[in-house]
Amino acid sequence: MAPNLPFQMNNPALFRDQALVNGQWVEAKSGKRFDVYDPGSGKVWATAPDCDVNDTDSVVKAAHSAFETFKKVNPRARAQCLLKWDQLIRENRDDLAKIVTYETGKPIAESQGELDYALGFTWWFAGEAERVQGTVQTPSAPGRRVFTVKQPIGVAVALVPWNFPIAMILRKAGAALAAGCTMIVKPSPETPFSVLALAHLAHEAGFAQGVFSVLPTSLDNTPALSESLCRHPLVKKVTFTGSTRVGKLVAKICSDGLKKCTLELGGNCPFLVFDDAHLDQAATALMALKWRHAGQACITANRVYVQKGVYDKFARTLAEKTKALVVGHGSEKTTTMGPVTTPRSLDKAEAQVADAKKNGGQVVLGGSKLHGQEKYPGYFFEPTLITGAKDSMLIAREETFAPVMALFEFDTEEECVKMANDTSMGLASYFFTKNVDRTWRLLENLEAGMIGMNTGNTSAAESPFGGIKESGYGKESGKDVAVAEYLITKTGTLTLADHY
């Protein structure tokens, strides 16, 4: 347990700073630990065990042993454990939110919002656990019956990022546990404690030893540990959320063992605003979508396309709303936008702004890092609005993951759709229009796995989440599809005797 946290907790037992292996809290076999930084202050606030490849075999074997029993557990019993987990997370919501704020930097209200959003998954998958069904049919061959049964695939590994550490885990683990799989989580080096707190509550909820395990690790050990988990012969399923570059590596590694993968990768999502849109509705949705977690969401609006007739007006509206943002440490109640989570994001934001200026863009607001100033010791960057953006700019081709917004002007619907689709990625797209015919065309013509129609953030437990193109494959959340990612289908054929 960490003796001195920078915040008070109602339930101090919730904070765990050891790995969870086979239901036991343990140190890394090497005995090493790594520092975890508060993005709002730039200071170390706790340490976690630095697990490496030597920790892989024991955790996987324990998870497999647990799976042999857990796969036979009645679906209702699994659902009851999920509901108990859901209840315990709700009871500890505020403490969990504090941990998330000090790990990610997001404002406390956003961290609480993440908890509320994430709890939709535990509630949803508790219901889905009892709805896993097979089929029976009479085939063409006389005297035969064909059955299918759905069974859990085995030990699943979750490799997760830092931007939504609670939601990401509950979306993946909720589906896996509902299906009857056991899960090993390798959290991001920036956010181990929120995941370990969830593991503590999972144990309290009644999940048996080895059903849910967590191996924290440093950035240096992340590649090797992740690969060793993916390659272990007892691991049958890998779910990864992160960059397209790393997702391709995960897919290649898993292909050697023909392991089933779910990949939720890069975004670079377009946001389209037409002349006939309700501009205030569009601007309000864009503000929430773009500035949430300082622009560090995979489904955030990365390229904003505004039709010529409303371009200047929409830019003014955004500038007025953006000026009202309060930048500060996430623990301060008045803060509406916190820091970015890593120093790397500061460098990327600076590079994109410099490139935009070089290529004729106008910085209407912001444009500079605040990090290093007296009031901003952490990884802060000004909320930045750029007009006159062009397709040749870095910001058009790269996912930003920082509080930088660029507005592109377009003339026709055909032109805009072509620009929106001109990317290797296809996670989400958003558009605002009151034209019904255009709405239908855009739904069909935009190349993305999720389409927001006069809607900003579309993510919810009941809605399938996932992209197309180089944004990955497989779905998380939603009816049937998410749990199916953790199931195998077994076919049985029976021949009946033609007499008694």
LINRAVEN-V659022 format. One record per residue. N is the residue number from 0. RES is the residue in one letter. PSI is psi as a letter, one per 40 degrees, with the letter a starting at -180 (none if undefined). Layout:
N:RES:PSI + N:RES:PSI
This chain:
0:M:h + 1:A:h + 2:P:d + 3:N:g + 4:L:i + 5:P:e + 6:F:i + 7:Q:i + 8:M:i + 9:N:d + 10:N:g + 11:P:d + 12:A:e + 13:L:d + 14:F:h + 15:R:h + 16:D:f + 17:Q:i + 18:A:i + 19:L:h + 20:V:h + 21:N:f + 22:G:e + 23:Q:h + 24:W:h + 25:V:i + 26:E:i + 27:A:i + 28:K:d + 29:S:e + 30:G:e + 31:K:i + 32:R:i + 33:F:i + 34:D:i + 35:V:h + 36:Y:i + 37:D:h + 38:P:d + 39:G:d + 40:S:e + 41:G:e + 42:K:i + 43:V:h + 44:W:e + 45:A:i + 46:T:i + 47:A:i + 48:P:h + 49:D:g + 50:C:i + 51:D:a + 52:V:d + 53:N:e + 54:D:e + 55:T:d + 56:D:d + 57:S:d + 58:V:d + 59:V:d + 60:K:d + 61:A:d + 62:A:d + 63:H:d + 64:S:d + 65:A:d + 66:F:d + 67:E:d + 68:T:d + 69:F:d + 70:K:d + 71:K:e + 72:V:h + 73:N:h + 74:P:d + 75:R:d + 76:A:d + 77:R:d + 78:A:d + 79:Q:d + 80:C:d + 81:L:d + 82:L:d + 83:K:d + 84:W:d + 85:D:d + 86:Q:d + 87:L:d + 88:I:d + 89:R:d + 90:E:d + 91:N:f + 92:R:d + 93:D:d + 94:D:d + 95:L:d + 96:A:d + 97:K:d + 98:I:d + 99:V:d + 100:T:d + 101:Y:e + 102:E:d + 103:T:d + 104:G:e + 105:K:i + 106:P:i + 107:I:d + 108:A:d + 109:E:d + 110:S:d + 111:Q:d + 112:G:d + 113:E:d + 114:L:d + 115:D:d + 116:Y:d + 117:A:d + 118:L:e + 119:G:d + 120:F:d + 121:T:d + 122:W:d + 123:W:d + 124:F:d + 125:A:d + 126:G:d + 127:E:d + 128:A:d + 129:E:e + 130:R:e + 131:V:h + 132:Q:i + 133:G:a + 134:T:i + 135:V:h + 136:Q:i + 137:T:h + 138:P:a + 139:S:d + 140:A:h + 141:P:i + 142:G:e + 143:R:i + 144:R:i + 145:V:h + 146:F:i + 147:T:i + 148:V:i + 149:K:h + 150:Q:i + 151:P:i + 152:I:d + 153:G:a + 154:V:h + 155:A:i + 156:V:h + 157:A:h + 158:L:h + 159:V:i + 160:P:a + 161:W:e + 162:N:d + 163:F:g + 164:P:d + 165:I:d + 166:A:d + 167:M:d + 168:I:d + 169:L:d + 170:R:d + 171:K:d + 172:A:d + 173:G:d + 174:A:d + 175:A:d + 176:L:d + 177:A:d + 178:A:d + 179:G:e + 180:C:i + 181:T:i + 182:M:h + 183:I:h + 184:V:h + 185:K:g + 186:P:i + 187:S:i + 188:P:d + 189:E:d + 190:T:f + 191:P:d + 192:F:d + 193:S:d + 194:V:d + 195:L:d + 196:A:d + 197:L:d + 198:A:d + 199:H:d + 200:L:d + 201:A:d + 202:H:d + 203:E:d + 204:A:e + 205:G:e + 206:F:h + 207:A:i + 208:Q:h + 209:G:e + 210:V:d + 211:F:h + 212:S:i + 213:V:h + 214:L:g + 215:P:i + 216:T:i + 217:S:i + 218:L:d + 219:D:d + 220:N:e + 221:T:d + 222:P:d + 223:A:d + 224:L:d + 225:S:d + 226:E:d + 227:S:d + 228:L:d + 229:C:d + 230:R:e + 231:H:h + 232:P:d + 233:L:e + 234:V:h + 235:K:e + 236:K:h + 237:V:h + 238:T:h + 239:F:h + 240:T:h + 241:G:a + 242:S:i + 243:T:d + 244:R:d + 245:V:d + 246:G:d + 247:K:d + 248:L:d + 249:V:d + 250:A:d + 251:K:d + 252:I:d + 253:C:d + 254:S:d + 255:D:d + 256:G:e + 257:L:f + 258:K:i + 259:K:h + 260:C:i + 261:T:h + 262:L:h + 263:E:h + 264:L:a + 265:G:i + 266:G:c + 267:N:f + 268:C:h + 269:P:i + 270:F:h + 271:L:h + 272:V:h + 273:F:i + 274:D:d + 275:D:e + 276:A:i + 277:H:h + 278:L:d + 279:D:d + 280:Q:d + 281:A:d + 282:A:d + 283:T:d + 284:A:d + 285:L:d + 286:M:d + 287:A:d + 288:L:d + 289:K:d + 290:W:e + 291:R:h + 292:H:f + 293:A:f + 294:G:e + 295:Q:f + 296:A:i + 297:C:d + 298:I:e + 299:T:i + 300:A:h + 301:N:d + 302:R:h + 303:V:h + 304:Y:h + 305:V:h + 306:Q:i + 307:K:d + 308:G:d + 309:V:e + 310:Y:d + 311:D:d + 312:K:d + 313:F:d + 314:A:d + 315:R:d + 316:T:d + 317:L:d + 318:A:d + 319:E:d + 320:K:d + 321:T:d + 322:K:d + 323:A:e + 324:L:i + 325:V:h + 326:V:h + 327:G:a + 328:H:h + 329:G:d + 330:S:e + 331:E:h + 332:K:d + 333:T:e + 334:T:h + 335:T:e + 336:M:h + 337:G:a + 338:P:i + 339:V:i + 340:T:d + 341:T:i + 342:P:d + 343:R:d + 344:S:d + 345:L:d + 346:D:d + 347:K:d + 348:A:d + 349:E:d + 350:A:d + 351:Q:d + 352:V:d + 353:A:d + 354:D:d + 355:A:d + 356:K:d + 357:K:d + 358:N:f + 359:G:e + 360:G:i + 361:Q:h + 362:V:h + 363:V:d + 364:L:i + 365:G:b + 366:G:e + 367:S:i + 368:K:i + 369:L:e + 370:H:h + 371:G:e + 372:Q:i + 373:E:d + 374:K:e + 375:Y:g + 376:P:d + 377:G:a + 378:Y:g + 379:F:i + 380:F:h + 381:E:i + 382:P:h + 383:T:h + 384:L:h + 385:I:h + 386:T:i + 387:G:f + 388:A:i + 389:K:i + 390:D:e + 391:S:e + 392:M:i + 393:L:d + 394:I:e + 395:A:d + 396:R:d + 397:E:i + 398:E:h + 399:T:d + 400:F:f + 401:A:i + 402:P:g + 403:V:h + 404:M:h + 405:A:h + 406:L:h + 407:F:h + 408:E:i + 409:F:i + 410:D:d + 411:T:i + 412:E:d + 413:E:d + 414:E:d + 415:C:d + 416:V:d + 417:K:d + 418:M:d + 419:A:d + 420:N:e + 421:D:g + 422:T:i + 423:S:e + 424:M:i + 425:G:f + 426:L:c + 427:A:i + 428:S:i + 429:Y:i + 430:F:i + 431:F:h + 432:T:i + 433:K:e + 434:N:h + 435:V:d + 436:D:d + 437:R:d + 438:T:d + 439:W:d + 440:R:d + 441:L:d + 442:L:d + 443:E:d + 444:N:d + 445:L:h + 446:E:g + 447:A:i + 448:G:d + 449:M:h + 450:I:h + 451:G:h + 452:M:h + 453:N:f + 454:T:h + 455:G:b + 456:N:h + 457:T:e + 458:S:h + 459:A:i + 460:A:d + 461:E:e + 462:S:h + 463:P:h + 464:F:h + 465:G:i + 466:G:a + 467:I:a + 468:K:b + 469:E:e + 470:S:e + 471:G:a + 472:Y:i + 473:G:i + 474:K:i + 475:E:i + 476:S:i + 477:G:i + 478:K:h + 479:D:d + 480:V:d + 481:A:d + 482:V:d + 483:A:d + 484:E:e + 485:Y:e + 486:L:i + 487:I:i + 488:T:h + 489:K:h + 490:T:h + 491:G:h + 492:T:h + 493:L:h + 494:T:h + 495:L:i + 496:A:i + 497:D:e + 498:H:i + 499:Y:none
